[in-house]
Amino acid sequence: MPLSVFSKISAALQLNEPGITDLEDNLFDKKGISVSMLRLDNIHPVISGNKLFKLIYFLKDGVESGHKTIITFGGAYSNHLAATAFACESLQLKCIGIVRGERAKNLSHTLQFCLEHGMQIEFISRSDYKNVDESYLNEITKTYGEHILIPEGGFSEEGKCGASLINEYFESKQFTHVALAVGTGTTMAGIADANKTNSKILGFGILKGMNDLQRRLQFLKVDSTKDVVFINDYHFGGYAKKACELISFMNYFFDKHLVPLDFVYTGKMMFGIYDLARKNFFESGSKVLCIHTGGLQGNKSLGEKVLHYD
């Protein structure tokens, strides 16, 4: 990895270099645009995409500070929990996941993976999860002692600063647009805040009714003059929702480009890119970069033979 911040942990995690893949398609040729993809999914099979970047400063602190316990939050299908569990095991850090909702009779494949990789899991009700406050956090400290707390999805200034490092992979390439899927908004905040080019940042929402992005960006102290466009027309009903049209597109995309997408994040982003291209959203001559933010483990919930690359 070219980023100095990774030097102390890259050997333990065995990280790979991501590359930029050009996506050749008759649609893009017809519209006079070029579309490329930053393959952050290739960094690591588990700690892939933006997850690693949002975690990097927390992990670095855990390794260097001697605070060997990391506590974080997420749902039953959280890529963030899976990545945190694997990273902490690799770095010999104790890890506790606070999971939204009651314990199901059959745990999701994600939570099973977390348990297999040493994460201690604690369940709390959805109402309590929604209303986590200072009192609850104090109880966590009483129970588990000194620790490093990572908000859900890495939503924090540390997470934003980690995500901003992604810019080093493309800032010299002069793209007119940089596109990514948006969940908590942390990665978009990092990309936008560190953007020193004329690229327009396009965020594709994966949550239905996500009306608080500006508040999130303000909380993360993103410069309000940054050129950010939020598009929330391709969520397919909300988080982890899907449709046959989306799955068919993902299979088409893989057959065409040999790039696997996930149905929660990158599949929706790329569906949106194709649709916007058809609608002439991009001017002729545009150079579009799409950031593959990983998260392919989520596809396991689809079952066998749904995707061509399962």
C-alpha positions in Angstrom: 0.0 0.0 0.0 1.4 3.5 -0.8 -0.2 5.0 2.3 2.2 5.4 5.2 -0.5 5.1 7.8 -0.9 1.4 6.8 2.8 0.5 7.3 2.4 -0.9 10.8 -0.6 -3.1 10.1 -0.4 -4.0 6.4 1.9 -7.0 7.0 -0.5 -8.5 9.5 -3.5 -8.0 7.3 -1.7 -8.9 4.0 -3.2 -6.1 2.0 -3.2 -5.9 -1.8 -2.9 -2.9 -4.1 -6.2 -1.8 -5.7 -6.2 -0.8 -9.3 -8.4 1.2 -11.7 -10.3 -0.8 -14.3 -11.7 0.8 -17.5 -15.3 -0.3 -18.1 -15.9 -0.7 -21.9 -19.5 -0.6 -22.9 -21.3 0.4 -26.1 -23.6 2.6 -24.0 -20.7 4.7 -22.8 -19.2 4.9 -26.3 -22.5 6.1 -27.7 -22.7 8.8 -25.0 -19.1 9.9 -25.5 -18.1 9.2 -21.9 -15.5 7.0 -20.2 -16.3 5.0 -17.0 -13.7 3.4 -14.8 -13.8 1.6 -11.4 -11.4 1.9 -8.5 -11.3 -1.7 -7.3 -11.0 -1.3 -3.5 -12.7 -4.7 -3.3 -9.3 -6.2 -4.3 -7.5 -4.9 -1.2 -8.5 -7.9 0.9 -11.1 -10.7 0.7 -12.8 -9.6 3.9 -11.5 -6.1 5.0 -12.3 -4.8 1.6 -13.3 -1.5 0.1 -14.0 1.5 2.2 -14.4 -0.6 5.4 -10.6 -0.8 5.9 -10.2 2.9 5.4 -12.9 3.8 7.9 -11.3 1.5 10.4 -7.7 2.3 9.8 -7.1 5.1 12.4 -9.0 3.1 15.1 -6.9 0.0 14.4 -3.8 2.0 14.4 -4.7 3.5 17.8 -5.5 0.0 19.1 -2.1 -1.4 18.1 -0.1 1.6 19.3 -2.0 2.7 22.4 -2.2 -0.6 24.3 -6.0 -0.3 24.4 -6.5 -3.9 23.3 -10.4 -3.8 23.3 -12.4 -2.4 20.4 -16.2 -2.1 20.7 -18.4 -1.2 17.7 -22.0 -1.4 16.5 -24.0 -2.8 13.6 -26.8 -4.9 12.3 -27.0 -8.6 11.6 -25.7 -8.3 8.1 -23.2 -5.5 8.7 -20.1 -5.5 6.5 -18.6 -3.2 9.1 -18.9 -5.8 11.9 -17.4 -8.6 9.7 -14.4 -6.4 8.7 -13.9 -5.3 12.3 -13.9 -8.8 13.6 -11.4 -10.1 11.0 -9.1 -7.1 11.4 -9.1 -7.3 15.2 -8.3 -11.0 15.1 -5.4 -10.4 12.7 -4.0 -7.7 15.0 -4.7 -9.6 18.2 -7.2 -7.0 19.5 -10.2 -8.0 21.6 -13.4 -7.2 19.8 -17.0 -6.7 20.9 -19.9 -6.1 18.6 -23.1 -4.5 19.9 -25.8 -5.9 17.5 -29.1 -4.2 16.7 -32.2 -6.4 17.5 -33.0 -9.6 19.4 -30.9 -12.7 18.9 -32.4 -14.7 16.1 -32.8 -18.5 16.4 -30.4 -18.9 13.4 -27.7 -16.3 13.2 -27.0 -14.6 9.9 -23.9 -15.7 8.0 -22.3 -12.4 8.9 -22.7 -12.9 12.6 -21.5 -16.5 12.4 -18.4 -15.2 10.6 -17.9 -12.6 13.4 -18.1 -15.3 16.1 -15.7 -17.5 14.1 -13.2 -14.7 14.1 -13.3 -14.0 17.8 -15.8 -11.2 18.1 -17.9 -11.2 21.3 -21.5 -10.4 20.3 -24.0 -8.6 22.5 -27.6 -8.0 21.4 -29.7 -5.0 22.3 -33.3 -4.2 21.3 -33.9 -1.9 18.3 -35.3 0.8 20.5 -32.4 0.8 22.9 -30.0 0.7 19.9 -31.7 3.7 18.4 -31.4 5.6 21.7 -27.8 4.8 22.7 -26.7 7.7 25.0 -23.9 8.7 27.3 -25.4 6.6 30.1 -25.3 3.5 28.0 -21.7 4.2 26.9 -20.7 4.7 30.5 -22.2 1.3 31.3 -20.1 -0.2 28.5 -17.0 1.2 30.1 -17.9 -0.2 33.5 -18.5 -3.6 32.0 -15.6 -3.9 29.6 -13.1 -1.3 30.9 -10.9 1.0 28.8 -11.6 0.5 25.1 -11.7 2.1 21.7 -15.3 2.9 20.6 -16.1 2.8 16.9 -19.5 4.2 15.9 -21.7 2.2 13.5 -20.2 2.2 10.0 -17.2 4.2 11.3 -19.4 7.3 11.3 -16.9 9.7 12.9 -14.2 12.2 12.1 -11.6 9.4 12.4 -13.6 7.4 9.9 -13.9 10.3 7.6 -10.1 11.0 7.8 -9.5 7.3 7.0 -11.8 7.4 4.0 -10.1 10.6 2.7 -7.0 8.5 2.1 -8.8 6.8 -0.8 -8.3 10.0 -2.8 -4.6 9.2 -3.1 -5.5 6.4 -5.6 -7.2 8.7 -8.2 -6.6 12.4 -7.5 -4.0 12.7 -10.2 -6.2 11.2 -12.9 -8.5 14.2 -13.6 -11.9 12.5 -13.5 -14.9 14.8 -14.0 -17.1 12.7 -11.6 -16.3 10.4 -8.7 -19.2 8.1 -7.8 -19.8 6.0 -4.7 -22.6 4.3 -2.7 -23.7 6.1 0.4 -24.7 4.5 3.7 -23.7 6.4 6.8 -22.1 9.1 4.6 -18.7 8.7 6.2 -16.9 7.7 3.0 -18.5 10.4 0.9 -17.5 12.9 3.6 -13.9 11.7 3.4 -13.8 11.7 -0.4 -15.4 15.2 -0.7 -13.4 16.8 2.1 -10.0 15.8 0.7 -11.0 16.5 -2.9 -8.6 19.1 -4.3 -9.7 18.6 -7.9 -12.6 19.8 -10.0 -14.3 16.4 -9.8 -18.0 16.4 -8.9 -18.7 13.9 -6.1 -21.8 11.7 -6.8 -23.3 9.9 -3.9 -25.8 7.1 -4.5 -28.1 6.5 -1.5 -28.8 3.0 -0.5 -31.3 4.0 2.2 -34.9 4.9 1.6 -35.8 8.4 2.7 -32.2 9.5 3.6 -33.0 13.1 4.2 -30.2 14.0 6.6 -27.1 13.8 4.5 -26.3 17.5 4.8 -26.6 17.2 8.6 -24.2 14.2 8.5 -21.7 16.1 6.4 -21.9 19.1 8.7 -21.4 16.8 11.7 -18.2 15.4 10.0 -17.1 19.0 9.3 -17.1 18.8 5.5 -16.5 22.1 3.8 -19.9 23.2 2.6 -18.5 24.6 -0.6 -17.5 21.1 -1.9 -19.2 20.0 -5.1 -21.4 17.1 -3.8 -24.5 15.7 -5.5 -26.7 13.2 -3.7 -28.8 10.9 -5.8 -31.4 8.8 -3.9 -33.4 7.3 -6.8 -31.8 3.8 -6.9 -32.2 2.4 -3.4 -34.7 -0.3 -4.6 -36.9 0.2 -1.5 -34.2 0.7 1.1 -31.2 -0.9 2.8 -30.6 -4.4 1.6 -33.8 -4.3 -0.5 -33.5 -5.7 -4.0 -35.5 -6.5 -7.2 -35.1 -8.9 -10.1 -34.1 -5.9 -12.2 -31.1 -5.2 -9.9 -30.0 -8.8 -9.8 -30.3 -9.1 -13.6 -28.2 -6.0 -14.0 -25.5 -7.3 -11.6 -25.2 -10.5 -13.6 -25.0 -8.5 -16.9 -22.3 -6.3 -15.4 -20.3 -9.3 -14.3 -20.6 -11.1 -17.6 -19.5 -7.9 -19.4 -16.7 -6.7 -17.1 -15.9 -9.7 -14.9 -16.4 -7.4 -11.8 -18.6 -8.7 -9.0 -21.0 -6.2 -7.4 -23.0 -6.5 -4.1 -26.7 -5.9 -4.0 -26.6 -3.6 -1.0 -24.1 -0.9 -2.2 -22.2 -1.1 -5.5 -24.9 -2.9 -7.5 -27.2 0.0 -6.9 -24.5 2.6 -7.6 -23.7 1.0 -11.0 -27.3 0.5 -11.9 -27.7 4.3 -11.3 -24.6 5.1 -13.4 -26.0 3.2 -16.4 -29.4 4.7 -16.0 -28.0 8.2 -15.7 -25.8 7.6 -18.8 -28.9 6.6 -20.8 -30.6 9.8 -19.6 -27.7 12.0 -20.7 -26.8 13.1 -17.2 -23.1 13.0 -18.1 -21.9 15.5 -20.7 -20.0 14.1 -23.7 -16.3 13.9 -22.7 -17.0 13.1 -19.1 -14.6 10.8 -17.2 -16.4 9.0 -14.5 -14.7 7.0 -11.7 -16.9 4.6 -9.7 -15.5 3.5 -6.4 -16.1 -0.2 -5.6 -16.5 -0.2 -1.8 -16.4 -4.0 -1.4 -19.0 -5.6 0.8 -19.3 -8.7 -1.3 -19.9 -10.9 1.7 -23.5 -9.6 1.8 -24.3 -11.5 -1.4 -24.2 -14.8 0.6 -27.7 -14.0 1.9 -29.1 -14.3 -1.7 -28.6 -18.1 -1.8 -27.0 -20.3 -4.4 -27.1 -19.7 -8.2 -28.8 -16.3 -8.0 -25.6 -14.6 -9.2 -23.3 -15.8 -11.9 -20.3 -15.3 -9.6 -21.6 -16.8 -6.4 
